[in-house]
Amino acid sequence: MENFTHFDNHGNAIMTDISDKQITSRYAVAEGNIKMNAACYAAVRQGASKKGDVLGVARIAGIMAVKQTPSIIPLCHTLLISKASINFAFNDDEYKITATCTVKTTGSTGVEMETLTGVSASLLTIYDMCKSADRGMEIGGIRLLKKSGGKSGVYCADNHYPGDNCADDYAGDVYD
């Protein structure tokens, strides 16, 4: 259990003590996608869903989820979020929508869980709003693309972040 910070020496679940960690700027980006049938995809893309603005509602759901992460994920620290955004990209060849969540804070712990929760909630909201048109939608590919800040520094998923140098991309808020 030495590599897992959420367990004590006896194997009991604990909230990690971050009181001695340095306060730094924290930043994380996560993504995930949802695939659907052509008719459902076209309705969402054109803003013609019977339930209204699917992506607008999904964006709000994702941002709300970011702010509620400690209520959803056990042992997750409560953070003062400085920024939370959800953006969408369309893949017309695969009828797939990719959601990207960016979160920033200044604190003693990172925002990776917040970004992953934001992406998940936005995709689940798309499913909920579109399930009458396609119950066979598939949600997948949810993963951390990038994080920065703290003792561990910068992390970038292999070959999945724009630019030659992930650390250089941090300053430009590529996903804004």
Stockholm file with secondary structure:
# STOCKHOLM 1.0

chainA/1-176         MENFTHFDNHGNAIMTDISDKQITSRYAVAEGNIKMNAACYAAVRQGASKKGDVLGVARIAGIMAVKQTPSIIPLCHTLLISKASINFAFNDDEYKITATCTVKTTGSTGVEMETLTGVSASLLTIYDMCKSADRGMEIGGIRLLKKSGGKSGVYCADNHYPGDNCADDYAGDVYD
#=GR chainA/1-176 SS CTTCTTBCTTSCBCCCCCTTSCCEEEEEEEEEEEECCHHHHHHHHTTCCTTSCHHHHHHHHHHHHHHHHHHHSTTCCCCCEEEEEEEEEEETTTTEEEEEEEEEEEESSCCHHHHHHHHHHHHHHHHHHHTTTCTTCEEEEEEEEEEECSTTCCEECTTCSSSSCHHHHHTTTTTC
#=GC SS_cons         CTTCTTBCTTSCBCCCCCTTSCCEEEEEEEEEEEECCHHHHHHHHTTCCTTSCHHHHHHHHHHHHHHHHHHHSTTCCCCCEEEEEEEEEEETTTTEEEEEEEEEEEESSCCHHHHHHHHHHHHHHHHHHHTTTCTTCEEEEEEEEEEECSTTCCEECTTCSSSSCHHHHHTTTTTC
//
